[in-house]
């Protein structure tokens, strides 16, 4: 599946590490995607509300279906997030794509995601790729 198909088909994005600070990419990128028609679900255990949206402690708490998980956490946390995403997919069958932002990578996480049928993208800015395609 190419980037264009991902953006056309995966409309609900859970954002792990979504920030309350407007000057951070972890705030502005998800809000841009929301303005572009995507359903954004903040995942931030430190805040109940992020950008006027209910925020969840973790991926497993989210009740609605998740198409994509967009990660704004340092690489050392990526594997645990991917493990949680795989667990969720096994329980709910909904996570189809994991997208790690620019500078974030996990070799072990990539193998885990792909072996569980999840599209895996790392070290790419969701915003930059989306804008290039539109």
C-alpha atoms as a printed R data frame, in Angstrom:
    type eleno elety resid chain resno       x      y      z
1   ATOM     1    CA   UNK     A     1   0.000  0.000  0.000
2   ATOM     2    CA   UNK     A     2   1.362  3.400 -0.923
3   ATOM     3    CA   UNK     A     3   1.088  6.660  1.024
4   ATOM     4    CA   UNK     A     4  -1.828  7.931 -1.059
5   ATOM     5    CA   UNK     A     5  -3.854  4.788 -0.298
6   ATOM     6    CA   UNK     A     6  -3.018  5.086  3.404
7   ATOM     7    CA   UNK     A     7  -4.347  8.644  3.516
8   ATOM     8    CA   UNK     A     8  -7.442  7.702  1.501
9   ATOM     9    CA   UNK     A     9  -8.336  4.654  3.593
10  ATOM    10    CA   UNK     A    10  -7.163  5.309  7.160
11  ATOM    11    CA   UNK     A    11  -9.161  8.196  8.573
12  ATOM    12    CA   UNK     A    12  -8.949  7.629 12.343
13  ATOM    13    CA   UNK     A    13  -5.529  8.403 13.785
14  ATOM    14    CA   UNK     A    14  -4.534  7.831 17.415
15  ATOM    15    CA   UNK     A    15  -1.628 10.171 18.200
16  ATOM    16    CA   UNK     A    16   0.674  8.784 20.894
17  ATOM    17    CA   UNK     A    17   2.475 11.664 22.567
18  ATOM    18    CA   UNK     A    18   0.164 14.402 21.303
19  ATOM    19    CA   UNK     A    19   1.279 17.591 23.022
20  ATOM    20    CA   UNK     A    20  -0.718 20.300 24.765
21  ATOM    21    CA   UNK     A    21   1.814 22.874 23.522
22  ATOM    22    CA   UNK     A    22   0.788 24.571 20.248
23  ATOM    23    CA   UNK     A    23   4.399 25.311 19.259
24  ATOM    24    CA   UNK     A    24   5.289 21.599 19.113
25  ATOM    25    CA   UNK     A    25   4.876 19.442 16.004
26  ATOM    26    CA   UNK     A    26   3.192 16.847 18.243
27  ATOM    27    CA   UNK     A    27   0.343 19.380 18.568
28  ATOM    28    CA   UNK     A    28   0.277 21.193 15.217
29  ATOM    29    CA   UNK     A    29   0.586 18.117 12.973
30  ATOM    30    CA   UNK     A    30  -2.422 16.275 14.489
31  ATOM    31    CA   UNK     A    31  -4.508 19.470 14.397
32  ATOM    32    CA   UNK     A    32  -3.596 19.985 10.738
33  ATOM    33    CA   UNK     A    33  -4.722 16.424 10.007
34  ATOM    34    CA   UNK     A    34  -7.959 17.070 11.917
35  ATOM    35    CA   UNK     A    35  -8.604 20.182  9.799
36  ATOM    36    CA   UNK     A    36  -7.931 18.006  6.748
37  ATOM    37    CA   UNK     A    37 -10.813 15.698  7.685
38  ATOM    38    CA   UNK     A    38  -9.200 13.042  9.865
39  ATOM    39    CA   UNK     A    39 -10.516 11.852 13.216
40  ATOM    40    CA   UNK     A    40  -7.737 12.501 15.744
41  ATOM    41    CA   UNK     A    41  -7.543 10.677 19.082
42  ATOM    42    CA   UNK     A    42  -4.944 12.064 21.509
43  ATOM    43    CA   UNK     A    43  -2.977  9.574 23.614
44  ATOM    44    CA   UNK     A    44  -1.263 11.431 26.456
45  ATOM    45    CA   UNK     A    45  -1.293  9.946 29.965
46  ATOM    46    CA   UNK     A    46  -0.441 13.318 31.521
47  ATOM    47    CA   UNK     A    47  -3.537 15.178 30.312
48  ATOM    48    CA   UNK     A    48  -7.246 14.324 30.189
49  ATOM    49    CA   UNK     A    49  -7.876 16.956 27.494
50  ATOM    50    CA   UNK     A    50  -5.528 17.828 24.629
51  ATOM    51    CA   UNK     A    51  -6.542 20.506 22.103
52  ATOM    52    CA   UNK     A    52 -10.154 20.357 23.373
53  ATOM    53    CA   UNK     A    53 -10.310 16.590 22.709
54  ATOM    54    CA   UNK     A    54 -10.536 13.795 25.263
55  ATOM    55    CA   UNK     A    55  -7.138 12.215 25.735
56  ATOM    56    CA   UNK     A    56  -6.491  8.587 26.637
57  ATOM    57    CA   UNK     A    57  -3.849  7.020 28.880
58  ATOM    58    CA   UNK     A    58  -2.916  4.428 26.255
59  ATOM    59    CA   UNK     A    59  -3.965  2.846 22.969
60  ATOM    60    CA   UNK     A    60  -5.885  0.012 24.640
61  ATOM    61    CA   UNK     A    61  -8.291  2.439 26.374
62  ATOM    62    CA   UNK     A    62  -9.646  3.889 23.116
63  ATOM    63    CA   UNK     A    63 -13.178  2.623 22.462
64  ATOM    64    CA   UNK     A    64 -13.560  3.593 18.816
65  ATOM    65    CA   UNK     A    65 -11.734  1.853 15.988
66  ATOM    66    CA   UNK     A    66  -8.198  3.052 15.206
67  ATOM    67    CA   UNK     A    67  -6.872  2.899 11.640
68  ATOM    68    CA   UNK     A    68  -3.445  4.408 12.241
69  ATOM    69    CA   UNK     A    69  -1.216  5.066 15.224
70  ATOM    70    CA   UNK     A    70   0.987  8.135 14.765
71  ATOM    71    CA   UNK     A    71   3.889  8.195 17.240
72  ATOM    72    CA   UNK     A    72   5.474 11.364 18.644
73  ATOM    73    CA   UNK     A    73   7.651  9.698 21.318
74  ATOM    74    CA   UNK     A    74  11.418  9.095 21.336
75  ATOM    75    CA   UNK     A    75  12.723  5.935 19.674
76  ATOM    76    CA   UNK     A    76  13.427  4.243 23.006
77  ATOM    77    CA   UNK     A    77   9.659  4.171 23.677
78  ATOM    78    CA   UNK     A    78   8.624  3.024 20.203
79  ATOM    79    CA   UNK     A    79   8.888 -0.730 20.799
80  ATOM    80    CA   UNK     A    80   6.571 -0.631 23.820
81  ATOM    81    CA   UNK     A    81   4.048  1.438 21.860
82  ATOM    82    CA   UNK     A    82   4.221 -1.034 18.960
83  ATOM    83    CA   UNK     A    83   3.764 -3.973 21.348
84  ATOM    84    CA   UNK     A    84   0.625 -2.267 22.691
85  ATOM    85    CA   UNK     A    85  -0.614 -1.648 19.135
86  ATOM    86    CA   UNK     A    86  -0.104 -5.318 18.235
87  ATOM    87    CA   UNK     A    87  -1.940 -6.360 21.400
88  ATOM    88    CA   UNK     A    88  -4.815 -4.062 20.455
89  ATOM    89    CA   UNK     A    89  -4.937 -5.457 16.922
90  ATOM    90    CA   UNK     A    90  -5.170 -8.982 18.353
91  ATOM    91    CA   UNK     A    91  -8.043 -7.909 20.644
92  ATOM    92    CA   UNK     A    92  -9.984 -5.511 18.369
93  ATOM    93    CA   UNK     A    93  -8.578 -6.178 14.894
94  ATOM    94    CA   UNK     A    94  -8.414 -2.502 14.014
95  ATOM    95    CA   UNK     A    95  -4.839 -1.147 13.906
96  ATOM    96    CA   UNK     A    96  -3.737 -1.192 10.269
97  ATOM    97    CA   UNK     A    97  -0.781  1.213 10.243
98  ATOM    98    CA   UNK     A    98   1.884  2.479 12.642
99  ATOM    99    CA   UNK     A    99   3.591  5.705 11.617
100 ATOM   100    CA   UNK     A   100   6.656  6.894 13.551
101 ATOM   101    CA   UNK     A   101   7.457 10.565 13.019
102 ATOM   102    CA   UNK     A   102  10.743 11.956 11.713
103 ATOM   103    CA   UNK     A   103  13.730 10.820 13.745
104 ATOM   104    CA   UNK     A   104  11.869  7.922 15.387
105 ATOM   105    CA   UNK     A   105  12.866  4.360 14.516
106 ATOM   106    CA   UNK     A   106  12.677  0.843 15.930
107 ATOM   107    CA   UNK     A   107  14.169 -2.103 14.063
108 ATOM   108    CA   UNK     A   108  12.591 -4.599 16.472
109 ATOM   109    CA   UNK     A   109   9.289 -2.712 16.357
110 ATOM   110    CA   UNK     A   110   9.279 -2.816 12.567
111 ATOM   111    CA   UNK     A   111   9.704 -6.600 12.568
112 ATOM   112    CA   UNK     A   112   6.964 -7.001 15.191
113 ATOM   113    CA   UNK     A   113   4.472 -4.760 13.366
114 ATOM   114    CA   UNK     A   114   5.069 -6.291  9.954
115 ATOM   115    CA   UNK     A   115   4.919 -9.873 11.264
116 ATOM   116    CA   UNK     A   116   1.466 -9.001 12.645
117 ATOM   117    CA   UNK     A   117   0.188 -7.578  9.346
118 ATOM   118    CA   UNK     A   118   0.516 -3.907 10.289
119 ATOM   119    CA   UNK     A   119   1.876 -1.397  7.780
120 ATOM   120    CA   UNK     A   120   4.947  0.189  9.349
121 ATOM   121    CA   UNK     A   121   6.412  3.590  8.505
122 ATOM   122    CA   UNK     A   122   9.266  5.175 10.442
123 ATOM   123    CA   UNK     A   123  11.344  8.341 10.349
124 ATOM   124    CA   UNK     A   124   8.781 10.171  8.182
125 ATOM   125    CA   UNK     A   125   6.743 13.286  8.965
126 ATOM   126    CA   UNK     A   126   3.038 12.594  8.474
127 ATOM   127    CA   UNK     A   127   2.427 16.273  7.666
128 ATOM   128    CA   UNK     A   128   5.206 16.547  5.058
129 ATOM   129    CA   UNK     A   129   4.143 13.364  3.259
130 ATOM   130    CA   UNK     A   130   0.457 14.396  3.320
131 ATOM   131    CA   UNK     A   131   1.212 17.892  1.961
132 ATOM   132    CA   UNK     A   132   3.410 16.464 -0.823
133 ATOM   133    CA   UNK     A   133   0.504 14.278 -1.968
134 ATOM   134    CA   UNK     A   134  -2.188 16.958 -1.852
